[in-house]
Amino acid sequence: MQTRAASSEFGKEKVYIRVRFNGTPRRCLLYTGSEASLIPANIAKGCRILPTNQKISAANSTDIRLLGYTTVPAKIGKQRIEVMGFVTEHIDVPYLGIDFLTDYDAKWDFKKKEVTIAGVSHPLLSRGSSQTWILSDDVTIPPMSQMNVGTKVIFGSPSSERQLHGQRGDDMNDDMNA
């Protein structure tokens, strides 16, 4: 068995697949730790979003506000698929959960770094290194004081990409629980 230092390989594991939504290629996280797929709101634009009472939370128990659920047409290579999942504004990378992997009879070959979806093999990708930080309002916090600053966090993957969008509010958690 080969061993390696986790710190030198962090973020390089191939757990993403390239999927085209409306002709635009996106890296999608294959996420066996999620029972349901999650679709960023910007990918679901133009799709009928149906209401849901379902509640979901991140691995750290933070509630993730859902806009509803939908089915989005997509392509992996030349293969036409449909991604059904919950829609949220709090991610920017689609998470293809165990529901998707089961529906498409996925077989993950860790050694070859590929996944077979409905009988067709596809190469896996690493996360990449991009991070986006956007703060839309200037905030001045006087010295020797504290202040709640409202934000909206968009999670790109379990360990990376965050987007901050300034929104004034009394409590930072208001936006996540709204």
Summary of the structure (lengths in Angstrom):
residues: 178
radius of gyration: 18.1
end to end distance: 48.0
largest distance: 61.1
contacts: 456
relative contact order: 0.20
helix: 8%
strand: 34%
